[in-house]
């Protein structure tokens, strides 16, 4: 093989190898290639190995996996005029790669801006209490609105999640006072309910003691036994006072009865 043949072989290799490398395309399982021939759409290709005509065909790769975009923190005024800062995360995937390429130029950027707009619109229509307690419903509402907009783009919004809600300092103090007042209210209601139940039971016990006086006396003696354990205490009961009065009356009567006899002896 002479020198000219080697030169021609070298030239052919230089030309053929780049053409082959440009013609052979490999698309992964989670990707699709939108194929254009002379600028005209021919359809999606892949996954796997396929060939294109260099300088005539072109492809745009589209990832079909679920992707996420972070919605920057937005300062929003709720329906009841409370300023809050909210941020969220959007999960989405491409369902139709042809629409995702043909219908919109950059669906990633478009979904990020759409998420900010819808987040502000939806939260601006709800009150603060609903935002804090019904977050799951608000997430589904934002997802439904975004899904309706992105389906013509060939993009499906899988989920929207509000990450955090930041409240003003004065509102946090007011909510803390409200929570404290609510707990005090519950405590007072429980205490009053306990008093009502105790009064009801005491009324039933009073009726029982009224029907059975001996039971009342036994209960009194039992109470005295319990109190008598403290040796330093002096207990004066109503029953003891009455008996002491009876004894004092008897002594006074006996003394008065003896006084005339003693005078006659003198």
C-alpha positions as CSV (number, residue, x, y, z in Angstrom):
1,X,0.0,0.0,0.0
2,X,1.5,3.3,-1.2
3,X,1.5,6.6,0.6
4,X,-1.4,7.9,-1.5
5,X,-3.7,5.0,-0.5
6,X,-2.9,5.6,3.2
7,X,-3.7,9.2,2.8
8,X,-7.1,8.4,1.2
9,X,-7.9,5.9,3.9
10,X,-7.0,8.4,6.5
11,X,-9.2,11.0,4.9
12,X,-12.1,8.6,4.6
13,X,-11.8,7.7,8.2
14,X,-11.7,11.3,9.2
15,X,-14.9,11.9,7.3
16,X,-16.8,8.7,8.0
17,X,-16.1,8.4,11.8
18,X,-17.7,11.8,12.6
19,X,-20.6,11.1,10.3
20,X,-21.2,7.7,12.0
21,X,-20.9,9.3,15.4
22,X,-23.4,12.0,14.4
23,X,-25.8,9.4,12.9
24,X,-25.9,6.9,15.8
25,X,-28.1,8.0,18.7
26,X,-28.8,6.2,22.0
27,X,-31.7,7.2,24.1
28,X,-32.1,5.9,27.7
29,X,-35.2,4.3,29.0
30,X,-36.3,7.4,30.9
31,X,-35.7,9.7,27.9
32,X,-37.4,10.4,24.6
33,X,-36.1,12.1,21.5
34,X,-38.3,14.5,19.5
35,X,-37.2,14.1,15.9
36,X,-37.1,16.8,13.3
37,X,-36.2,16.4,9.6
38,X,-35.4,19.6,7.8
39,X,-37.2,21.4,10.6
40,X,-40.4,19.4,10.3
41,X,-41.6,17.3,13.2
42,X,-41.6,13.5,12.5
43,X,-42.4,12.3,16.0
44,X,-40.8,10.9,19.2
45,X,-38.0,8.3,19.0
46,X,-36.5,6.0,21.6
47,X,-35.7,4.5,23.9
48,X,-32.7,2.5,22.5
49,X,-30.5,2.9,19.4
50,X,-31.6,4.6,16.2
51,X,-30.0,6.5,13.3
52,X,-30.4,10.0,12.0
53,X,-29.1,11.7,8.9
54,X,-26.5,14.3,9.8
55,X,-27.1,17.9,8.8
56,X,-30.7,16.9,7.9
57,X,-32.2,15.5,11.1
58,X,-32.1,17.0,14.6
59,X,-33.4,15.7,17.9
60,X,-34.3,17.3,21.2
61,X,-34.0,15.0,24.3
62,X,-36.8,15.2,26.9
63,X,-36.5,13.7,30.4
64,X,-39.6,11.7,31.5
65,X,-38.7,11.4,35.1
66,X,-40.5,13.3,37.9
67,X,-38.7,16.7,38.4
68,X,-39.0,19.2,41.2
69,X,-38.9,23.0,41.2
70,X,-38.8,25.2,44.3
71,X,-41.2,28.1,44.4
72,X,-39.3,31.0,46.1
73,X,-40.7,32.5,49.2
74,X,-43.6,34.7,48.4
75,X,-45.0,37.5,50.6
76,X,-48.8,37.2,50.4
77,X,-51.8,38.9,52.0
78,X,-54.5,36.4,53.0
79,X,-58.2,37.0,52.7
80,X,-58.4,38.4,56.3
81,X,-55.5,40.9,55.6
82,X,-52.7,39.0,57.3
83,X,-49.3,39.2,55.6
84,X,-47.5,35.8,55.4
85,X,-44.5,34.4,53.7
86,X,-45.0,31.1,52.0
87,X,-42.8,28.8,49.9
88,X,-43.7,25.5,48.1
89,X,-42.3,22.7,46.1
90,X,-43.8,21.5,42.7
91,X,-43.4,17.9,41.4
92,X,-44.1,17.4,37.8
93,X,-43.3,15.1,34.8
94,X,-43.5,15.2,31.0
95,X,-46.3,13.0,29.6
96,X,-46.1,14.1,26.0
97,X,-42.6,14.9,24.9
98,X,-43.7,16.3,21.5
99,X,-46.0,18.9,23.2
100,X,-43.4,19.7,25.8
101,X,-41.0,20.7,22.9
102,X,-43.4,22.2,20.4
103,X,-46.0,23.9,22.5
104,X,-43.6,25.8,24.9
105,X,-40.0,26.9,24.7
106,X,-38.9,26.2,28.3
107,X,-41.5,24.3,30.4
108,X,-39.2,24.2,33.5
109,X,-39.1,28.0,33.7
110,X,-42.8,28.3,32.8
111,X,-43.9,25.9,35.6
112,X,-41.8,27.8,38.1
113,X,-43.4,31.1,37.2
114,X,-46.9,29.5,37.1
115,X,-46.4,28.0,40.5
116,X,-45.6,31.5,42.0
117,X,-48.7,33.0,40.4
118,X,-51.1,30.3,41.4
119,X,-49.7,30.1,44.9
120,X,-50.3,33.9,45.4
121,X,-53.8,33.7,43.9
122,X,-55.0,30.7,45.9
123,X,-53.6,31.8,49.3
124,X,-54.9,35.3,48.7
125,X,-58.4,33.8,48.7
126,X,-58.2,31.9,51.9
127,X,-58.1,33.0,55.5
128,X,-55.1,32.5,57.9
129,X,-56.9,29.8,59.9
130,X,-57.6,27.8,56.8
131,X,-54.1,28.2,55.6
132,X,-52.8,26.7,58.8
133,X,-55.3,23.9,59.3
134,X,-56.4,23.0,55.8
135,X,-53.1,22.9,54.0
136,X,-53.7,19.6,52.3
137,X,-56.9,21.0,50.6
138,X,-55.0,24.1,49.5
139,X,-52.2,21.9,48.0
140,X,-54.7,20.0,46.0
141,X,-56.4,23.2,44.8
142,X,-53.1,24.6,43.6
143,X,-52.3,21.3,41.9
144,X,-55.6,21.2,40.1
145,X,-55.3,24.8,38.8
146,X,-51.7,24.2,37.6
147,X,-52.6,20.9,36.0
148,X,-55.3,22.5,34.0
149,X,-52.8,24.9,32.6
150,X,-49.9,22.6,32.0
151,X,-51.8,19.6,30.3
152,X,-51.8,21.4,26.9
153,X,-48.0,21.6,27.3
154,X,-47.7,17.8,27.7
155,X,-46.7,18.3,31.4
156,X,-48.5,16.7,34.4
157,X,-48.3,18.3,37.8
158,X,-48.0,15.4,40.2
159,X,-48.1,17.2,43.5
160,X,-47.7,20.6,45.1
161,X,-46.6,20.9,48.7
162,X,-46.4,24.1,50.8
163,X,-43.2,23.8,52.8
164,X,-43.6,26.5,55.4
165,X,-45.7,29.5,56.4
166,X,-44.0,32.3,58.2
167,X,-46.1,34.6,60.3
168,X,-45.4,38.1,61.5
169,X,-44.0,38.4,65.1
170,X,-47.1,40.3,66.4
171,X,-49.4,37.7,64.9
172,X,-47.5,34.8,66.5
173,X,-47.8,36.5,69.9
174,X,-51.5,37.1,69.4
175,X,-52.0,33.4,68.4
176,X,-50.0,32.3,71.5
177,X,-52.3,34.4,73.7
178,X,-55.3,33.0,72.0
179,X,-54.1,29.4,72.5
180,X,-53.4,30.2,76.2
181,X,-56.8,31.7,76.7
182,X,-58.4,28.7,75.0
183,X,-56.6,26.3,77.4
184,X,-57.7,28.4,80.4
185,X,-61.3,28.2,79.1
186,X,-61.1,24.5,78.9
187,X,-59.5,24.2,82.3
188,X,-62.3,26.3,83.9
189,X,-65.0,24.3,82.1
190,X,-63.5,21.0,83.3
191,X,-63.3,22.4,86.9
192,X,-66.9,23.6,86.7
193,X,-68.0,20.2,85.4
194,X,-66.2,18.6,88.3
195,X,-67.9,20.8,90.8
196,X,-71.3,20.1,89.2
197,X,-70.7,16.3,89.4
198,X,-69.5,16.6,93.0
199,X,-72.6,18.7,94.0
200,X,-74.8,16.1,92.4
201,X,-73.2,13.3,94.3
202,X,-73.2,15.3,97.5
203,X,-77.0,15.9,97.1
204,X,-77.6,12.2,96.6
205,X,-75.5,11.5,99.7
206,X,-77.4,14.1,101.7
207,X,-80.7,12.5,100.8
208,X,-79.3,9.1,101.9
209,X,-78.1,10.5,105.2
210,X,-81.5,12.1,105.7
211,X,-83.2,8.8,105.2
212,X,-80.7,7.0,107.5
213,X,-79.5,9.1,110.4
214,X,-77.4,6.3,111.7
215,X,-75.3,6.4,108.6
216,X,-74.7,10.1,109.2
217,X,-73.5,9.3,112.7
218,X,-71.2,6.6,111.5
219,X,-69.7,8.9,108.9
220,X,-69.2,11.5,111.6
221,X,-67.4,9.0,113.8
222,X,-65.3,7.9,110.9
223,X,-64.3,11.5,110.2
224,X,-63.4,12.0,113.9
225,X,-61.2,8.9,113.8
226,X,-59.3,10.2,110.8
227,X,-58.9,13.7,112.4
228,X,-57.8,12.1,115.8
229,X,-54.6,10.9,114.2
230,X,-53.3,14.4,114.7
231,X,-52.7,14.4,118.5
232,X,-52.1,18.2,118.7
233,X,-55.6,19.0,117.5
234,X,-58.7,19.7,119.6
235,X,-61.9,18.9,117.8
236,X,-65.2,20.5,118.9
237,X,-68.2,19.0,117.1
238,X,-71.7,20.1,117.0
239,X,-72.8,16.9,118.8
240,X,-70.3,17.4,121.5
241,X,-71.3,21.0,122.0
242,X,-75.0,20.0,122.4
243,X,-74.1,17.4,125.0
244,X,-71.9,19.9,126.9
245,X,-74.9,22.3,127.0
246,X,-77.1,19.6,128.3
247,X,-74.6,18.7,131.1
248,X,-74.2,22.4,132.0
249,X,-78.0,22.8,132.2
250,X,-78.3,19.7,134.5
251,X,-75.5,21.0,136.8
252,X,-77.1,24.4,137.0
253,X,-80.5,22.9,137.9
254,X,-79.0,20.7,140.6
255,X,-77.2,23.6,142.1
256,X,-80.3,25.7,142.2
257,X,-82.2,22.9,143.8
258,X,-79.7,22.5,146.6
259,X,-79.4,26.2,147.4
260,X,-82.8,26.6,149.4
261,X,-82.0,23.5,151.6
262,X,-78.6,24.9,152.6
263,X,-80.2,28.2,153.6
264,X,-82.8,26.6,155.9
265,X,-80.0,24.6,157.7
266,X,-78.3,27.9,158.5
